[in-house]
Amino acid sequence: MNYNIRGENVEVTEAIKAYVEKKVSKLKRYFETPPTSDVNVNLSVYNDEQKIEVTIPMTNLLLRAEEKHEDLYAAIDLVVSKLERQIRKHKTKINRKSRQKGAAKYMFAEMEKSPVEQEDDDAIEIVRTKRFNLKPMDSEEAILQMDMLGHDFFVFTNADSGDTSVVYRRHDGKYGLIEPN
């Protein structure tokens, strides 16, 4: 893997670079042949919060994870754990499809799993379902409703277009609007 490590408001020292490469290179064990793709790592510091973003573009798969923490090294550990979960989840999905189609090979190396861990990866569980009527309103009213409820997003019917839209609170504190084409 080729590493491209950039820092924003932080100097990328040799120690940080070595730690990132050591941790991310552990992901190689999940593949039969080590990926030859570039690993893009962005480190940034804002106030007292360290943020790391790791993107690994591969054929038919994009691995991406982002984590914030007070300690940069802890953030690196957390982001690698997220990437490992993504790989295991994707591997399980690929293996399930290959068994159904009768394919012999897949791109991930064999891993031994405990039955409990396999259950966690296979099942996506919906724990709550909400139903409500969508009231026609404009985006500003939807933002006010979202703030009153204390949620990070709000689904509504756009009074202007009649389409279902979503307003959401961004990480920077501003708001976003999702509309259908």
Residue frames as a rotation matrix with the C-alpha (Angstrom) as fourth column:
MET 1
0.579 0.815 0.000 0.00
0.815 -0.579 0.000 0.00
0.000 0.000 -1.000 0.00
ASN 2
-0.493 -0.673 0.551 1.18
0.647 -0.707 -0.286 3.50
0.582 0.216 0.784 -0.78
TYR 3
0.113 0.508 -0.854 0.51
0.955 -0.291 -0.047 6.00
-0.273 -0.811 -0.518 1.98
ASN 4
-0.378 -0.109 0.919 -0.42
0.425 -0.903 0.068 9.62
0.823 0.416 0.388 1.36
ILE 5
0.111 0.342 -0.933 -0.55
0.994 -0.039 0.104 11.26
-0.001 -0.939 -0.344 4.81
ARG 6
-0.319 -0.118 0.940 -1.48
0.328 -0.945 -0.008 14.93
0.889 0.305 0.340 5.04
GLY 7
-0.393 0.153 -0.907 -1.87
0.907 -0.096 -0.409 17.18
-0.150 -0.984 -0.101 8.05
GLU 8
0.011 0.457 0.889 -4.17
0.373 -0.827 0.421 20.16
0.928 0.327 -0.179 8.48
ASN 9
0.527 0.060 0.848 -3.26
-0.598 -0.683 0.420 22.42
0.604 -0.728 -0.324 11.42
VAL 10
0.768 -0.362 0.529 -0.86
-0.285 0.547 0.787 19.68
-0.574 -0.755 0.316 12.55
GLU 11
0.025 -0.839 -0.543 2.65
-0.998 0.008 -0.059 18.69
0.054 0.543 -0.838 11.56
VAL 12
0.946 0.260 -0.192 2.89
-0.271 0.962 -0.034 15.06
0.176 0.084 0.981 10.45
THR 13
0.168 -0.920 0.354 5.95
-0.937 -0.038 0.347 13.83
-0.306 -0.390 -0.868 12.34
GLU 14
-0.440 -0.426 -0.791 7.81
-0.660 0.750 -0.037 10.63
0.609 0.506 -0.611 11.55
ALA 15
-0.960 0.112 0.256 6.34
-0.138 0.606 -0.784 9.07
-0.242 -0.788 -0.566 14.72
ILE 16
-0.074 0.994 -0.084 2.77
-0.529 -0.111 -0.841 9.82
-0.845 -0.018 0.534 13.62
LYS 17
0.160 0.070 -0.985 3.50
-0.979 0.142 -0.149 8.62
0.130 0.987 0.091 10.10
ALA 18
-0.762 -0.525 -0.379 5.04
-0.462 0.851 -0.250 5.38
0.454 -0.015 -0.891 11.37
TYR 19
-0.771 0.526 0.358 2.11
-0.169 0.374 -0.912 4.76
-0.614 -0.764 -0.199 13.73
VAL 20
0.198 0.865 -0.461 -0.48
-0.765 -0.158 -0.624 5.32
-0.612 0.476 0.631 10.98
GLU 21
-0.028 -0.275 -0.961 1.37
-0.896 0.433 -0.098 3.03
0.443 0.858 -0.259 8.56
LYS 22
-0.936 -0.348 0.045 1.80
-0.322 0.801 -0.504 0.33
0.139 -0.487 -0.862 11.22
LYS 23
-0.516 0.808 0.286 -1.89
-0.221 0.198 -0.955 0.35
-0.828 -0.556 0.076 12.18
VAL 24
0.344 0.695 -0.632 -3.35
-0.801 -0.134 -0.583 0.62
-0.490 0.707 0.511 8.66
SER 25
-0.345 -0.543 -0.766 -0.98
-0.858 0.513 0.024 -2.03
0.379 0.665 -0.643 7.29
LYS 26
-0.812 0.115 0.573 -2.64
-0.290 0.772 -0.565 -4.55
-0.507 -0.625 -0.594 9.66
LEU 27
0.232 0.954 -0.188 -5.63
-0.639 0.004 -0.769 -4.44
-0.734 0.299 0.611 7.29
LYS 28
-0.259 -0.423 -0.868 -3.55
-0.948 0.284 0.145 -6.43
0.185 0.861 -0.475 4.77
ARG 29
-0.915 -0.170 0.366 -4.32
-0.286 0.913 -0.290 -9.63
-0.285 -0.370 -0.884 6.64
TYR 30
-0.058 0.982 0.180 -7.93
-0.210 0.164 -0.964 -9.47
-0.976 -0.094 0.196 5.47
PHE 31
0.599 0.234 -0.766 -6.94
-0.758 -0.141 -0.636 -9.85
-0.257 0.962 0.093 1.80
GLU 32
0.842 -0.302 0.446 -5.59
0.370 0.927 -0.070 -12.81
-0.392 0.224 0.892 -0.15
THR 33
-0.040 -0.849 0.527 -3.28
0.938 -0.214 -0.273 -10.51
0.345 0.483 0.805 -2.11
PRO 34
-0.281 -0.083 -0.956 -2.30
0.678 -0.722 -0.137 -7.24
-0.679 -0.687 0.259 -0.47
PRO 35
0.760 0.612 0.218 -4.08
0.595 -0.521 -0.612 -4.28
-0.261 0.595 -0.760 -2.08
THR 36
-0.312 -0.899 0.309 -1.87
0.948 -0.276 0.157 -2.07
-0.056 0.342 0.938 -4.23
SER 37
0.451 0.601 0.660 -4.08
0.643 -0.732 0.227 0.99
0.619 0.322 -0.717 -3.86
ASP 38
-0.578 -0.573 0.581 -3.16
0.073 -0.746 -0.662 4.30
0.813 -0.341 0.473 -2.31
VAL 39
0.071 0.540 -0.839 -4.14
0.981 0.115 0.157 4.96
0.181 -0.834 -0.522 1.27
ASN 40
-0.265 -0.081 0.961 -5.18
0.165 -0.986 -0.038 8.58
0.950 0.148 0.274 1.76
VAL 41
0.045 0.188 -0.981 -4.94
0.990 0.122 0.068 9.77
0.132 -0.975 -0.181 5.35
ASN 42
-0.073 -0.003 0.997 -5.96
0.098 -0.995 0.004 13.28
0.993 0.098 0.073 6.41
LEU 43
-0.197 -0.058 -0.979 -5.12
0.974 0.101 -0.202 14.39
0.111 -0.993 0.037 9.93
SER 44
-0.163 0.149 0.975 -6.57
0.150 -0.973 0.174 17.62
0.975 0.175 0.136 11.27
VAL 45
-0.522 -0.033 -0.852 -6.74
0.853 -0.001 -0.522 19.46
0.016 -0.999 0.029 14.57
TYR 46
-0.186 0.518 0.835 -9.44
0.057 -0.843 0.535 21.94
0.981 0.147 0.127 15.52
ASN 47
0.477 0.229 0.849 -9.42
-0.754 -0.390 0.529 23.33
0.452 -0.892 -0.013 19.06
ASP 48
-0.256 -0.583 0.771 -8.73
-0.881 0.468 0.062 20.29
-0.397 -0.664 -0.634 21.26
GLU 49
0.562 0.583 0.587 -10.21
-0.275 0.800 -0.532 17.73
-0.780 0.138 0.610 18.87
GLN 50
-0.620 -0.770 -0.148 -8.09
-0.507 0.249 0.826 15.50
-0.599 0.587 -0.545 16.64
LYS 51
0.580 0.815 0.011 -9.73
-0.469 0.344 -0.813 14.17
-0.666 0.466 0.582 13.48
ILE 52
-0.663 -0.744 0.082 -8.49
-0.376 0.426 0.823 11.45
-0.648 0.514 -0.562 11.15
GLU 53
0.599 0.761 -0.249 -9.99
-0.604 0.226 -0.764 10.42
-0.525 0.608 0.595 7.81
VAL 54
-0.574 -0.743 0.345 -8.75
-0.311 0.587 0.748 7.32
-0.758 0.322 -0.568 5.99
THR 55
0.596 0.709 -0.376 -9.80
-0.630 0.123 -0.767 6.47
-0.498 0.694 0.520 2.43
ILE 56
-0.557 -0.715 0.423 -8.68
-0.263 0.635 0.727 3.33
-0.788 0.293 -0.541 0.62
PRO 57
0.361 0.689 -0.628 -10.05
-0.849 -0.035 -0.527 3.16
-0.386 0.724 0.572 -2.94
MET 58
-0.655 -0.504 0.563 -10.01
-0.233 0.843 0.484 -0.37
-0.719 0.186 -0.670 -4.36
THR 59
-0.844 0.368 -0.390 -11.62
-0.333 0.210 0.919 -2.19
0.420 0.906 -0.054 -7.25
ASN 60
-0.149 0.924 -0.352 -15.37
0.182 0.375 0.909 -2.57
0.972 0.071 -0.224 -6.54
LEU 61
0.483 0.298 -0.823 -14.92
0.841 0.104 0.531 -1.27
0.244 -0.949 -0.200 -2.99
LEU 62
-0.054 -0.469 0.882 -14.22
-0.061 -0.880 -0.472 2.05
0.997 -0.080 0.019 -1.30
LEU 63
0.167 0.025 -0.986 -13.12
0.936 0.310 0.167 1.82
0.310 -0.950 0.029 2.31
ARG 64
-0.335 -0.234 0.913 -13.56
0.029 -0.971 -0.238 5.10
0.942 -0.054 0.332 4.18
ALA 65
0.366 0.421 -0.830 -13.70
0.866 0.172 0.469 5.91
0.340 -0.891 -0.301 7.86
GLU 66
-0.174 -0.320 0.931 -13.46
-0.062 -0.940 -0.334 9.06
0.983 -0.116 0.144 9.93
GLU 67
0.366 0.244 -0.898 -13.00
0.833 0.344 0.433 9.49
0.414 -0.907 -0.077 13.67
LYS 68
0.181 -0.269 0.946 -12.64
-0.295 -0.933 -0.209 12.34
0.938 -0.241 -0.248 16.14
HIS 69
0.621 -0.047 -0.783 -10.97
0.704 0.472 0.531 12.11
0.345 -0.880 0.326 19.54
GLU 70
0.951 -0.310 0.007 -8.98
-0.266 -0.804 0.532 14.22
-0.160 -0.508 -0.846 21.99
ASP 71
0.082 -0.945 0.317 -5.94
-0.344 0.271 0.899 11.97
-0.936 -0.182 -0.302 21.45
LEU 72
0.155 -0.072 -0.985 -4.64
-0.984 -0.102 -0.147 11.51
-0.090 0.992 -0.086 17.89
TYR 73
-0.816 -0.532 -0.227 -3.30
-0.549 0.836 0.014 8.01
0.182 0.136 -0.974 18.53
ALA 74
-0.602 0.698 0.389 -6.65
0.066 0.529 -0.846 6.91
-0.796 -0.483 -0.364 19.99
ALA 75
0.307 0.707 -0.636 -8.40
-0.617 -0.361 -0.699 8.35
-0.724 0.608 0.325 16.92
ILE 76
-0.300 -0.505 -0.809 -6.07
-0.934 0.327 0.142 6.32
0.193 0.798 -0.570 14.68
ASP 77
-0.971 -0.041 0.238 -6.91
-0.123 0.932 -0.342 3.13
-0.207 -0.361 -0.909 16.62
LEU 78
-0.219 0.974 0.059 -10.65
-0.049 0.050 -0.998 3.86
-0.975 -0.221 0.037 16.38
VAL 79
0.264 0.309 -0.913 -10.56
-0.873 -0.327 -0.363 4.55
-0.411 0.893 0.183 12.65
VAL 80
-0.676 -0.535 -0.506 -8.68
-0.688 0.705 0.174 1.30
0.263 0.466 -0.845 11.98
SER 81
-0.806 0.462 0.369 -11.32
0.086 0.708 -0.700 -0.57
-0.585 -0.533 -0.611 14.01
LYS 82
0.170 0.892 -0.419 -14.04
-0.421 -0.318 -0.850 1.01
-0.891 0.321 0.321 11.85
LEU 83
-0.035 -0.265 -0.964 -12.22
-0.999 0.049 0.023 -0.05
0.041 0.963 -0.266 8.69
GLU 84
-0.947 -0.317 0.044 -11.87
-0.320 0.941 -0.110 -3.61
-0.007 -0.118 -0.993 10.00
ARG 85
-0.375 0.892 0.253 -15.63
0.049 0.292 -0.955 -3.75
-0.926 -0.346 -0.154 10.69
GLN 86
0.307 0.469 -0.829 -16.33
-0.771 -0.389 -0.505 -2.50
-0.559 0.793 0.242 7.15
ILE 87
-0.462 -0.569 -0.680 -14.04
-0.855 0.490 0.171 -5.15
0.236 0.660 -0.713 5.66
ARG 88
-0.940 0.133 0.313 -15.60
-0.025 0.890 -0.455 -7.95
-0.339 -0.435 -0.834 7.75
LYS 89
-0.039 0.994 -0.101 -19.11
-0.167 -0.106 -0.980 -6.81
-0.985 -0.021 0.170 6.83
HIS 90
0.258 0.079 -0.963 -18.25
-0.939 -0.215 -0.269 -6.62
-0.228 0.973 0.019 3.12
LYS 91
-0.754 -0.604 -0.260 -16.45
-0.641 0.763 0.085 -9.98
0.147 0.231 -0.962 3.25
THR 92
-0.675 0.580 0.455 -19.50
0.049 0.651 -0.758 -11.60
-0.736 -0.489 -0.468 4.82
LYS 93
0.319 0.825 -0.466 -21.75
-0.445 -0.303 -0.843 -10.14
-0.837 0.476 0.270 2.14
ILE 94
-0.029 -0.429 -0.903 -19.42
-0.997 0.077 -0.005 -11.26
0.071 0.900 -0.430 -0.67
ASN 95
-0.921 -0.367 0.132 -19.08
-0.382 0.916 -0.123 -14.75
-0.075 -0.164 -0.984 0.78
ARG 96
-0.298 0.898 0.324 -22.84
-0.032 0.330 -0.944 -15.10
-0.954 -0.291 -0.070 1.15
LYS 97
0.475 0.464 -0.748 -23.35
-0.711 -0.298 -0.637 -14.06
-0.518 0.834 0.188 -2.48
SER 98
-0.333 -0.684 -0.649 -20.58
-0.924 0.375 0.079 -16.34
0.189 0.626 -0.757 -3.73
ARG 99
-0.864 0.088 0.496 -22.10
-0.135 0.908 -0.396 -19.33
-0.486 -0.409 -0.773 -1.91
GLN 100
0.137 0.991 0.003 -25.47
-0.154 0.025 -0.988 -18.57
-0.979 0.135 0.156 -3.45
LYS 101
0.604 0.054 -0.795 -24.01
-0.771 -0.214 -0.600 -18.30
-0.203 0.975 -0.088 -6.96
GLY 102
0.924 -0.270 0.273 -21.57
0.272 0.962 0.032 -21.18
-0.271 0.044 0.962 -6.46
ALA 103
0.677 -0.729 0.107 -18.45
-0.389 -0.477 -0.788 -19.04
0.625 0.491 -0.606 -7.04
ALA 104
0.606 -0.501 -0.618 -15.23
0.635 0.773 -0.003 -20.58
0.479 -0.390 0.786 -5.82
LYS 105
-0.403 -0.888 -0.223 -13.01
0.890 -0.322 -0.324 -17.55
0.216 -0.329 0.919 -5.12
TYR 106
0.830 0.530 0.175 -13.38
0.477 -0.836 0.273 -14.17
0.291 -0.143 -0.946 -3.56
MET 107
0.334 -0.766 0.550 -11.00
0.025 -0.576 -0.817 -11.35
0.942 0.287 -0.173 -2.81
PHE 108
0.385 -0.161 0.909 -10.84
-0.866 -0.403 0.296 -11.67
0.319 -0.901 -0.295 0.98
ALA 109
-0.623 -0.669 -0.406 -8.67
-0.410 0.721 -0.558 -14.09
0.666 -0.181 -0.724 2.90
GLU 110
0.219 0.679 -0.701 -10.27
0.343 0.619 0.706 -16.68
0.914 -0.395 -0.097 5.15
MET 111
-0.520 -0.301 0.799 -10.78
-0.623 -0.506 -0.597 -15.55
0.584 -0.808 0.076 8.71
GLU 112
-0.552 0.369 -0.748 -11.78
0.625 0.777 -0.077 -17.60
0.553 -0.510 -0.659 11.69
LYS 113
-0.476 0.499 0.725 -14.82
-0.558 -0.808 0.189 -16.17
0.680 -0.315 0.663 13.42
SER 114
-0.948 0.304 0.094 -16.67
0.078 0.510 -0.857 -17.07
-0.309 -0.805 -0.507 16.52
PRO 115
-0.450 0.845 0.288 -20.39
0.843 0.295 0.451 -17.80
0.296 0.446 -0.845 15.99
VAL 116
0.242 0.541 -0.805 -21.33
0.767 -0.615 -0.182 -14.76
-0.594 -0.574 -0.564 18.09
GLU 117
-0.438 -0.494 -0.751 -19.24
-0.063 -0.816 0.574 -12.43
-0.897 0.298 0.327 15.92
GLN 118
-0.946 0.117 0.303 -20.72
0.324 0.251 0.912 -13.92
0.031 0.961 -0.276 12.74
GLU 119
-0.035 0.993 -0.111 -24.25
0.999 0.031 -0.039 -13.23
-0.036 -0.112 -0.993 14.00
ASP 120
0.141 0.048 -0.989 -23.36
0.383 -0.924 0.010 -9.58
-0.913 -0.380 -0.149 14.65
ASP 121
-0.748 -0.524 -0.407 -21.97
-0.155 -0.459 0.875 -9.09
-0.645 0.718 0.262 11.13
ASP 122
-0.848 0.409 0.336 -24.85
0.513 0.480 0.711 -10.82
0.130 0.776 -0.617 9.31
ALA 123
0.027 0.982 -0.186 -27.80
0.998 -0.014 0.068 -9.20
0.064 -0.188 -0.980 11.02
ILE 124
-0.904 -0.062 0.422 -28.87
0.055 -0.998 -0.029 -5.62
0.423 -0.003 0.906 10.50
GLU 125
-0.401 0.755 -0.518 -31.51
0.914 0.372 -0.164 -5.12
0.069 -0.539 -0.839 13.12
ILE 126
-0.449 0.406 0.796 -34.11
-0.079 -0.905 0.417 -2.37
0.890 0.125 0.439 13.03
VAL 127
-0.804 0.033 -0.593 -34.97
0.570 0.325 -0.755 -1.72
0.168 -0.945 -0.280 16.65
ARG 128
-0.329 0.727 -0.603 -37.65
0.339 -0.505 -0.794 0.93
-0.882 -0.465 -0.080 16.19
THR 129
-0.621 0.242 0.746 -40.07
0.735 -0.151 0.661 2.05
0.272 0.959 -0.084 13.50
LYS 130
-0.538 0.464 -0.704 -41.82
0.178 -0.754 -0.633 5.42
-0.824 -0.466 0.323 13.49
ARG 131
-0.400 0.502 0.767 -44.76
0.886 -0.003 0.464 6.43
0.235 0.865 -0.444 11.33
PHE 132
-0.288 0.333 -0.898 -46.01
0.397 -0.811 -0.429 9.98
-0.871 -0.480 0.102 10.95
ASN 133
0.641 0.560 0.526 -47.82
0.737 -0.255 -0.626 12.24
-0.216 0.788 -0.576 8.53
LEU 134
-0.538 -0.834 0.124 -45.66
0.824 -0.489 0.287 14.57
-0.179 0.257 0.950 6.48
LYS 135
0.455 0.686 -0.568 -46.91
0.567 -0.715 -0.410 18.12
-0.687 -0.135 -0.714 6.81
PRO 136
0.355 -0.326 0.876 -46.35
0.815 -0.350 -0.461 20.46
0.457 0.878 0.141 3.86
MET 137
0.801 -0.182 -0.571 -43.90
0.250 -0.764 0.594 23.20
-0.544 -0.619 -0.567 4.89
ASP 138
0.780 -0.626 0.006 -40.91
-0.300 -0.382 -0.874 25.14
0.550 0.679 -0.486 3.66
SER 139
0.196 -0.799 -0.568 -37.32
0.479 0.584 -0.656 24.28
0.856 -0.144 0.497 4.62
GLU 140
-0.580 -0.406 0.706 -37.06
-0.334 -0.672 -0.661 27.05
0.743 -0.619 0.254 7.24
GLU 141
0.292 0.763 0.577 -40.11
-0.916 0.049 0.398 25.75
0.275 -0.645 0.713 9.10
ALA 142
0.792 -0.052 -0.608 -38.70
0.039 0.999 -0.034 22.22
0.609 0.003 0.793 8.89
ILE 143
-0.296 -0.954 -0.051 -35.45
0.249 -0.026 -0.968 23.42
0.922 -0.300 0.245 10.48
LEU 144
-0.395 0.237 0.888 -37.41
-0.797 -0.570 -0.202 25.05
0.458 -0.787 0.414 13.30
GLN 145
0.720 0.694 -0.010 -39.36
-0.623 0.653 0.432 21.80
0.306 -0.304 0.902 13.84
MET 146
0.437 -0.649 -0.622 -36.11
0.312 0.758 -0.572 19.81
0.843 0.056 0.534 13.84
ASP 147
-0.579 -0.695 0.426 -34.56
-0.113 -0.449 -0.886 22.15
0.808 -0.561 0.182 16.43
MET 148
0.010 0.674 0.739 -37.68
-0.945 -0.235 0.228 21.99
0.327 -0.700 0.634 18.63
LEU 149
0.891 0.350 -0.291 -37.54
-0.283 0.927 0.246 18.18
0.356 -0.137 0.924 18.59
GLY 150
0.412 -0.826 0.385 -33.78
-0.720 -0.036 0.693 18.17
-0.558 -0.562 -0.610 19.27
HIS 151
0.700 -0.137 0.701 -33.07
0.395 0.892 -0.219 15.90
-0.595 0.430 0.679 16.29
ASP 152
-0.340 -0.893 -0.295 -30.25
0.014 -0.319 0.948 16.07
-0.940 0.318 0.121 13.74
PHE 153
-0.994 0.100 0.044 -32.59
0.043 -0.013 0.999 15.60
0.100 0.995 0.009 10.75
PHE 154
-0.341 0.939 -0.056 -36.24
-0.152 -0.114 -0.982 16.15
-0.928 -0.326 0.181 9.83
VAL 155
-0.858 0.153 0.491 -38.32
0.508 0.405 0.761 14.65
-0.082 0.902 -0.425 6.99
PHE 156
-0.252 0.788 -0.562 -41.06
0.013 -0.578 -0.816 16.84
-0.968 -0.213 0.135 5.49
THR 157
0.165 0.370 0.914 -43.12
0.959 0.155 -0.236 17.48
-0.229 0.916 -0.330 2.38
ASN 158
-0.826 -0.509 -0.244 -41.79
0.418 -0.842 0.340 20.53
-0.379 0.178 0.908 0.55
ALA 159
0.073 0.936 -0.344 -44.73
0.361 -0.347 -0.866 22.94
-0.930 -0.061 -0.363 0.17
ASP 160
-0.058 -0.163 -0.985 -43.23
-0.695 -0.701 0.157 24.44
-0.717 0.694 -0.073 -3.01
SER 161
-0.604 -0.324 -0.728 -42.54
-0.783 0.414 0.465 21.23
0.151 0.851 -0.504 -4.96
GLY 162
0.534 0.841 0.083 -44.71
-0.835 0.509 0.209 18.65
0.134 -0.181 0.974 -3.15
ASP 163
0.234 -0.556 -0.798 -41.69
-0.127 0.796 -0.592 16.30
0.964 0.240 0.115 -2.90
THR 164
0.954 -0.056 -0.293 -40.45
0.296 0.301 0.906 14.60
0.038 -0.952 0.304 0.25
SER 165
0.315 -0.873 0.372 -37.30
-0.161 -0.435 -0.886 16.35
0.935 0.220 -0.277 1.49
VAL 166
0.595 -0.240 -0.767 -34.92
0.783 0.391 0.485 16.13
0.183 -0.889 0.420 4.43
VAL 167
0.544 -0.536 0.646 -33.17
-0.450 -0.836 -0.314 18.89
0.708 -0.120 -0.696 6.36
TYR 168
0.666 -0.390 -0.636 -30.20
0.666 0.695 0.271 17.96
0.336 -0.604 0.723 8.54
ARG 169
0.894 -0.447 0.028 -27.67
-0.384 -0.732 0.563 19.56
-0.231 -0.515 -0.826 10.86
ARG 170
0.616 -0.754 -0.229 -24.11
0.032 0.314 -0.949 19.39
0.787 0.577 0.217 9.55
HIS 171
0.322 -0.597 -0.735 -21.02
0.923 0.372 0.103 18.81
0.212 -0.711 0.670 11.70
ASP 172
-0.705 -0.642 0.301 -20.08
0.583 -0.766 -0.269 22.47
0.403 -0.014 0.915 11.28
GLY 173
-0.640 0.517 -0.569 -23.42
0.427 -0.376 -0.822 23.56
-0.639 -0.769 0.020 12.85
LYS 174
-0.664 0.421 -0.618 -24.97
-0.700 -0.642 0.315 24.71
-0.264 0.641 0.720 9.59
TYR 175
0.084 0.813 0.576 -27.91
-0.272 0.575 -0.772 23.04
-0.959 -0.092 0.270 7.85
GLY 176
-0.928 -0.327 -0.176 -28.28
-0.272 0.274 0.922 20.94
-0.253 0.904 -0.343 4.74
LEU 177
0.139 0.987 -0.082 -31.26
-0.712 0.042 -0.701 20.08
-0.688 0.156 0.708 2.52
ILE 178
-0.880 -0.303 0.366 -31.74
-0.005 0.776 0.631 16.81
-0.475 0.553 -0.684 0.62
GLU 179
0.094 0.901 -0.424 -34.20
-0.705 -0.240 -0.667 16.93
-0.702 0.362 0.613 -2.26
PRO 180
0.119 -0.021 0.993 -35.09
0.461 0.886 -0.037 14.24
-0.879 0.462 0.116 -4.85
ASN 181
-0.881 -0.470 -0.051 -34.20
0.137 -0.357 0.924 14.79
-0.453 0.807 0.378 -8.53
